[in-house]
């Protein structure tokens, strides 16, 4: 074994100066701690081959060389010379650097001259390069017109370049060799050092010394590849809109791409590079990582079904949509990118708010995958996909439509998708032909009957803001437009006339009763009837319990099960299953730390769709320590009919004022009145 030039020089200085320390060597040679440790490791491997004692260090950084080792080199100092050539594995790294940073075709002669070795040595080294490339799904190719080159996907070549620059910086000679074999001038390197420094200041970061040494070289060589047309292409579609909202993206674009702002793929790549600082195979979303994450998402969907007690139709389609979203989300979550926070309370959507908490309770598989907690902002985006899918699969509500409408939304694709599905449910007689951003809307001459927008529009035409309750919005549209007097529209107008003559406690119930009379007994009518499955309507008359005394968890389950057993909505074995599965109140059935929703699989004794509601004045302590005063026992043999009721319950769990009023009630009539009033207000 022979020592490389830097290691050889360090060994000479340690031998010749007994007072030499680690600190003085690092400072004099501009070394990092890892670089010095690597060189000492090589020295000791060299000494071991000669059967000599190793160099050791004291706690204060001084070196210790035994008398025998020192005398060996005093007697035969020719064994250490400054002209020692590079080791084969080091030459392999330099060959790869030359191949990936070249500005002209490279021939065998280029390698011979640059490395100062024979043709046979270069030939052997090139053979050693090939298996190294294979680890990155790359190969070495020689063309007479283009010389030697590394062939393969650009993503893989950049991974190799990153690893090579890091290896050379850590284990051989750092800046001098990177400049020499990367064909980099001092002025070029200074320019990119300045860019990295500016980026550090703008992002309020401070990279470690070894990263400060490698990032300028790496970004310089990447820029060189871009200029040569070696551009990055992803094998998947990134959600550029979400990534472009990050602070990192904007700073990288301004610092490194001031003249090439349309190079979105490259800006994305540089952004990820600086977020990870060392872009290795583990850090990028490989096929294996993608498949593992997909399994985590599928487990999350399964957990959502369990928590929400719903059966999701076309689960594969929901999985597909979420995985498209998770491609860019992977990097945001992994590297804690500065994504703008979403103010959930601004979304004016009780359904999303409720689904948000269901998703939050189902998120554990994804958090296990990332090995970190996932922010509410990311959970909110996932809730939009769940909410949109649940609404979209209520497809039997969609009828033949005549009037056309467009939706203008400034909150991105996810929110606009949910907004579209919500409006489709409110206006089944309208054909929603497009959803677009504010900029797209102003740029086009849209020919539609109705315009719905999440923000005020600067137009002369009439439009409708979606900032009101669904029934209020529908009434306004019906009063101000003519979209056809079908049964639904006629029912609205009849209700409006009735309200002018009399007081009505439940406007929604009156609307559906009139609609039933107007419609034939069609499947559409059956679906609308199903929509009236609200939680207070799913409770039998004896299904409301107010308990003043202290009771145990299992006693509460018995009290809540009895009305449903009497109504033949559950069999006694349903209660047995609940007791066996829920020995105490588990976290996954507790919402907002206030309301528990015990339930189990339909096949364990559910004969219908029903709920019982219990108010326990003394409270029952949950497994996680919260005192639970409200328990809703759910039974369902149809995992669709209780969805609306479940959303209402989820929302109710977060309404502190309503819950306080319920807890203060002493008679059941008060509770029934508050529950009905809450449900009417919920649906607007």
Secondary structure, 3 states (H helix, E strand, C coil): CCCCHHHHHHHHHHHHCCCCEHHHHHHHHCCCHHHHHHHHHHHHHHHHHCCCCCCEECCCCEEECCHHHHHHHHHCHHHCCCCCCCCHHHHHHHHHHHHHHCCCCECHHHHHHHHCCCHHHHHHHHHHHHHHHHCCCCEEEEECCCEEEEECCHHHHHHHHHHHHHHHHHHCCCHHHHHHHHCCCHHHHHHHHHHHHHHHHHHCCCCCHHHHHHHHHHHHHHHHHHHCCCCCCCCCCCCHHHHHCCHHHHHHHHHHCCCCCCCHHHHHHHHHHHHHCCCCCCCCCCHHHHHHHHHHHHHHHHHHHHHHCCCCCCHHHHHHHHHHHHHHHHHHHHCCCCCCCCCHHHHCCHHHHHHHHHHHHHCHHHHHHHCCCCCHHHHHHHHHHHHHHHHHCCHHHCCCCCEEEEEECCCHHHHHHHHHHHHHHHCCCEEEEEEECHHHHHHCCCCCCEEEECCCCCCCCCCEECCCCHHHHHHHHHHHCCCCCCHHHHHHHHHHHHHHHCCCCCHHHHHHHHHHHHCCCCHHHHHHHHCCCCCCCCEEEEEEEEECCCCCHHHHHHHHHHHHHHCCCECHHHHHHHHHHCCCCCHHHEECCCEECCCCCHHHCECCCEEEEEEEEEEEECCCCCEEEEEEEEECCCCCCCHHHHHHHHHHCCCHHHHHHHHHCCCHHHHHHHHHHHHHHHCC
